[in-house]
Amino acid sequence: MDKLSLQAKARELAHKASESKSGRAAETLFGGHEKRMRQTVVALREGREMAEHESPGEATLLVINGRLRLVAGETTWSGREWDYLVIPDAPHSVEAETDTTFVLTVAMKDR
């Protein structure tokens, strides 16, 4: 069994994002190309975003800290610390309202 502190990982990635030109940092905690489920911690600086994209499968987002917006077309959902959002199966983007970290969980579609 592996164990880690999401708060410590969030702090680490927030620091990396603050030093990054892109204002973002991410690390996959579980999964990858050989697994169906993938969990990634993402840090975005205030005002940065994950540009609109399609979801590769069913997905959720758990905000560790900060505030963000999940945008799909004309619909927007707000998320703040410990909010859990189900990502729609539609093109969407994630925008950081403040410095934000979150866990992105994706169940990859069969290939």
GIWO-V208047 format. One record per backbone hydrogen bond with DSSP energy under -1.0 kcal/mol. NH is the residue of the N-H (numbers start at 1). CO is the residue of the C=O. E is the energy in kcal/mol with one decimal. If there is no record, write none. Layout:
NH | CO | E
NH | CO | E
This chain:
9 | 5 | -2.4
10 | 6 | -2.7
11 | 7 | -2.2
12 | 8 | -2.4
13 | 9 | -2.6
14 | 10 | -2.5
15 | 11 | -2.1
16 | 12 | -2.0
17 | 13 | -2.8
18 | 14 | -2.0
19 | 15 | -1.1
25 | 43 | -1.9
27 | 41 | -2.1
29 | 39 | -2.9
30 | 39 | -1.6
35 | 32 | -1.2
38 | 106 | -2.6
39 | 30 | -2.6
40 | 104 | -2.6
41 | 27 | -2.6
42 | 102 | -2.9
43 | 25 | -3.2
44 | 100 | -2.9
45 | 23 | -2.7
47 | 96 | -2.8
48 | 45 | -2.3
50 | 94 | -2.7
53 | 92 | -2.4
60 | 105 | -2.3
61 | 85 | -2.5
62 | 103 | -2.4
63 | 83 | -2.5
64 | 101 | -2.3
65 | 101 | -1.6
68 | 79 | -2.6
69 | 95 | -2.5
70 | 77 | -2.9
71 | 93 | -2.6
72 | 75 | -2.8
75 | 72 | -2.1
77 | 70 | -2.5
79 | 68 | -2.5
82 | 63 | -2.9
83 | 80 | -2.8
85 | 61 | -3.1
87 | 59 | -2.1
90 | 88 | -2.0
92 | 53 | -2.3
93 | 71 | -2.2
94 | 50 | -1.7
95 | 69 | -2.7
96 | 48 | -2.8
97 | 67 | -2.0
98 | 67 | -1.6
100 | 44 | -2.9
101 | 65 | -2.1
102 | 42 | -2.2
103 | 62 | -2.8
104 | 40 | -3.3
105 | 60 | -2.4
106 | 38 | -2.8
107 | 58 | -3.2
108 | 36 | -3.5
109 | 56 | -2.0
